[in-house]
Every structure is written in structure tokens, then in C-alpha cells.
């Protein structure tokens, strides 16, 4: 379920970043902040367990950032 939510948000962010590049930075930061909130809690687990538990949330943050930046990059390559 979480994967579908993150994937859907990435698609919406990609379209928003392509159409309105400057206005897409706020939702990107908000989504990244929401996806990274559990990382603070899971990072407190001892040893390697904390790293392993936080990895899915870091991956979702990377996906959100990548979709926003690729949308803005695609907009920059348009001829008009």
C-alpha cells in the first residue's frame, strides 16, 4: 500500500514539476519530509537494525526527489 502511495505521489509530482517547475518545490519538500519522518524513529534502533529499518523510507525520499528533478529537467529541455 505504501509503495502505491509513494509511486502515485511521484507521478503527480513529475507532472507538476513539468508543468509548473517553481511551484513543484513545495510539494516535493513536503512529500520528502513526510516520507522521512519515520526515519527519525527507526534510526534510534540499535546497531544495523536502525539502518535496515530506515532504508525503505530513505528510498522513498530519493524517489520523490528524483521524480521532481527529472520533471524540471524535462521542462528545461523543451524547445519553447
C-alpha positions, 0 to 999 in steps of 0.5 A: 500500500505504501509503495502505491502511495509513494509511486502515485505521489511521484507521478503527480509530482513529475507532472507538476514539476513539468508543468509548473517547475517553481511551484513543484518545490513545495510539494516535493519538500513536503512529500520528502519530509513526510516520507522521512519522518519515520526515519527519525524513529527507526534510526534510534534502533540499535546497531544495523537494525536502525539502518535496515529499518530506515532504508525503505523510507530513505528510498522513498525520499530519493524517489520523490526527489528524483521524480521532481528533478527529472520533471524540471529537467524535462521542462528545461529541455523543451524547445519553447 
